[in-house]
Amino acid sequence: MKRIAIVAGASSGMGMEFVKQIKEEFKNLDEIWVIARRTERLEKLADELSTETCEIVCLSIDLTDARQRERFARALHEEKPYIKVLVNAAGYGKVGSFSEMSRKDLTGMAELNCVALTDMTHMCLKYMKKGSVIFQFASAAAFLPQPRFAVYAATKSYVLSLSRALNRECKKKGILVTTICPGPVNTEFFEIAEKTGTIKSYKKLVMVEAQRVVAKAISDAKYGKTISVYGFTMKAGRLLAKLVPHELLIRFFG
């Protein structure tokens, strides 16, 4: 039985960073399956990181397409691997007024951030066992509704809620679910997000590097933590969202 890690959204940003750090932090893996639409980026990653002991296996899949996700399900059925690590890092957000954004953008965020993540998690769970870890990418946006970022924030609230409940269900099986809730991270995310609007300037002031967010998440998982929040600013924001009525916060930050 092959011991593998799976990283969805591996062609850039924190997904790619996870692939790099998994090789160092999780020993005895036979393969790391990397999933994204951009085949050339996956192949470049495989060329850089594949070794004799741990191969990078490229799966060019559009996770918003249910038929393509079935290809992944068939690959799992054929290999029947032991999934040591699952990273659901695929996702995107776009800024703008809900009424002015396109239906494609609005439903696309929900499809990738929620539906695909849910499906991927469900497909992989049957191949996991005691000691396996699931990393789910939510966001600090999950802590508070955000005008002009409404759908993205809502999808990340879904991820956080689902993952916390799932962690409880998986506890008896010895499977940990760690939800990652970063603030602004220096990745391609903002290039995509700002195609439909402008990110608040204060968010750019607290931007951090992907390497640190991923390292913190892996460290938190080793200690059995179910939520990983990097940095004082985001931790303070999470506390604020717990203590102050959301209506007041939305008026101030919205």
C-alpha positions in Angstrom: 0.0 0.0 0.0 1.5 3.3 -1.1 1.8 6.0 1.5 0.9 9.3 -0.2 0.1 13.0 0.4 -2.5 14.8 -1.8 -2.3 18.6 -2.4 -5.2 20.2 -4.2 -4.4 23.6 -5.6 -0.6 22.8 -5.9 0.3 25.0 -8.9 0.8 28.2 -6.9 0.8 29.9 -3.6 0.3 28.0 -0.4 -0.6 24.8 -2.2 2.8 24.8 -3.8 4.5 25.7 -0.6 2.8 22.8 1.1 4.2 20.4 -1.4 7.7 21.6 -0.7 7.3 21.5 3.1 5.5 18.1 3.2 8.5 16.5 1.6 10.7 17.7 4.5 8.2 17.3 7.4 6.4 14.0 6.6 8.9 11.3 6.1 8.3 7.9 4.5 5.9 9.1 1.8 6.1 7.2 -1.5 4.3 9.8 -3.6 2.8 13.3 -3.4 -0.2 13.7 -5.7 -0.4 17.3 -6.9 -3.7 18.6 -8.4 -4.4 21.7 -10.4 -5.5 22.9 -13.8 -2.2 24.3 -14.9 -0.4 21.2 -16.1 2.9 22.9 -17.0 3.3 24.2 -13.5 2.7 20.8 -12.0 5.2 19.2 -14.3 7.8 21.9 -13.4 7.1 21.2 -9.7 7.5 17.4 -10.3 10.9 18.0 -12.1 12.1 20.0 -9.2 11.0 17.9 -6.3 10.7 14.3 -7.4 13.2 11.9 -6.0 13.9 8.2 -6.1 12.1 7.7 -2.7 9.2 10.2 -3.2 7.7 10.8 -6.6 5.6 13.9 -7.4 2.5 12.6 -9.4 0.8 15.2 -11.5 -3.0 15.2 -11.9 -4.3 17.9 -14.2 -7.9 18.3 -12.9 -10.3 21.2 -12.9 -11.9 20.7 -9.4 -14.9 22.7 -10.3 -15.9 20.0 -12.8 -17.6 17.1 -11.2 -16.7 14.8 -14.1 -13.1 15.6 -13.7 -13.3 14.9 -9.9 -14.6 11.5 -10.9 -11.2 10.9 -12.6 -9.6 11.5 -9.2 -12.0 9.1 -7.5 -11.2 6.4 -10.0 -7.4 6.9 -9.5 -7.9 6.4 -5.8 -10.0 3.3 -6.3 -7.3 1.8 -8.6 -4.4 2.6 -6.3 -6.1 2.1 -2.9 -3.3 4.1 -1.2 -2.9 5.1 2.4 -3.4 8.8 2.4 -1.2 10.2 5.2 -1.9 13.9 4.3 -4.6 15.7 2.5 -4.3 19.5 1.8 -7.3 21.3 0.3 -5.6 24.5 -0.8 -7.6 25.1 -4.0 -9.8 28.2 -3.9 -10.1 31.8 -4.9 -11.9 35.0 -4.1 -13.0 38.1 -6.0 -13.7 41.5 -4.6 -16.8 43.5 -5.5 -20.4 44.3 -4.9 -22.5 41.2 -4.9 -25.1 42.7 -7.2 -22.5 43.9 -9.7 -20.4 40.7 -9.9 -21.0 38.1 -12.6 -23.0 34.9 -11.8 -20.0 32.9 -13.0 -17.7 34.6 -10.4 -20.1 34.2 -7.6 -21.0 30.6 -8.2 -17.5 29.7 -9.1 -16.2 30.7 -5.7 -18.9 28.5 -4.0 -18.2 25.6 -6.4 -14.4 25.5 -5.8 -14.2 26.7 -2.2 -17.1 24.7 -0.8 -18.4 21.9 -3.2 -15.0 20.7 -4.5 -13.4 20.8 -1.0 -16.3 18.8 0.4 -16.1 16.2 -2.4 -12.4 15.9 -2.2 -12.5 15.4 1.6 -15.2 12.8 1.3 -13.4 10.8 -1.4 -10.1 10.8 0.5 -11.4 9.9 4.0 -12.0 6.2 3.2 -8.3 5.9 2.4 -7.1 7.5 5.7 -6.5 6.0 9.1 -5.0 6.7 12.5 -2.3 9.3 12.1 -3.6 10.9 8.9 -4.0 14.7 8.7 -6.4 16.8 6.7 -5.4 20.5 6.2 -8.4 22.6 5.1 -7.7 26.1 3.9 -10.3 28.6 5.3 -9.3 32.2 5.9 -9.4 34.9 8.6 -12.4 36.1 6.5 -14.3 33.1 8.0 -14.4 35.0 11.3 -16.6 37.9 10.1 -19.0 38.7 7.2 -17.3 41.0 4.7 -19.2 43.4 2.5 -17.7 43.5 -1.1 -16.1 40.2 -0.2 -19.3 38.6 0.8 -19.3 35.2 -1.1 -15.6 34.5 -0.4 -16.0 35.2 3.3 -19.2 33.1 3.4 -17.4 30.1 1.7 -14.6 30.3 4.2 -17.1 30.3 7.1 -18.5 27.1 5.6 -15.0 25.5 5.4 -14.3 26.4 9.0 -17.7 25.1 10.3 -17.5 21.9 8.3 -13.9 21.2 9.3 -14.5 21.7 13.0 -17.5 19.3 12.9 -15.5 16.8 10.8 -12.6 16.9 13.2 -15.0 15.8 16.0 -16.3 13.0 13.8 -12.8 11.8 12.9 -11.4 11.9 16.5 -12.3 8.3 17.3 -10.5 7.2 14.1 -7.3 9.1 15.1 -7.6 11.5 12.1 -6.8 15.2 12.7 -8.5 18.0 10.8 -6.6 21.3 11.0 -8.2 24.3 9.5 -5.9 27.1 8.4 -7.2 30.6 8.7 -4.6 33.0 7.4 -5.0 36.7 6.8 -3.6 38.3 3.6 -0.7 36.2 2.2 1.7 37.3 -0.5 0.5 35.0 -3.3 -1.3 35.2 -6.7 -4.6 35.4 -4.7 -4.7 39.2 -4.8 -4.0 39.4 -8.5 -7.2 37.4 -9.1 -9.2 39.0 -6.4 -8.5 42.5 -7.7 -9.7 41.8 -11.2 -13.2 42.8 -10.1 -12.4 45.4 -7.4 -9.8 46.8 -5.0 -8.6 45.1 -1.8 -8.8 47.4 1.3 -5.3 49.0 1.8 -5.1 47.9 5.5 -5.1 44.3 4.4 -2.0 44.7 2.3 -0.2 46.2 5.3 -0.5 43.0 7.3 0.4 40.7 4.4 2.7 37.7 5.3 4.7 35.1 3.4 3.2 31.8 2.5 6.2 29.8 3.8 5.5 31.0 7.3 1.8 30.3 7.2 2.4 26.7 6.0 5.2 26.1 8.5 2.9 27.3 11.3 0.1 25.0 10.1 2.3 22.0 10.0 3.7 22.8 13.5 0.1 23.3 14.8 -1.0 19.9 13.4 1.9 18.2 15.2 0.5 19.5 18.4 -3.0 18.4 17.6 -4.4 21.9 17.0 -7.6 22.1 15.0 -7.3 25.7 14.0 -4.1 27.4 12.8 -3.9 31.2 12.8 -0.6 32.9 11.9 0.4 36.1 13.4 -0.7 38.4 16.2 -2.9 40.6 14.0 -5.1 37.7 12.8 -5.2 36.2 16.3 -6.4 39.6 17.6 -9.0 39.8 14.8 -10.3 36.4 15.6 -10.7 37.4 19.3 -12.4 40.6 18.3 -14.9 38.8 16.2 -15.8 36.7 19.2 -16.2 39.6 21.6 -17.7 42.4 19.5 -21.1 42.2 17.7 -20.6 41.6 14.0 -22.8 44.4 13.0 -20.5 46.9 14.7 -17.4 45.3 13.1 -19.0 45.3 9.7 -19.7 49.1 9.9 -16.1 49.7 10.9 -14.2 47.4 8.6 -16.7 47.1 5.7 
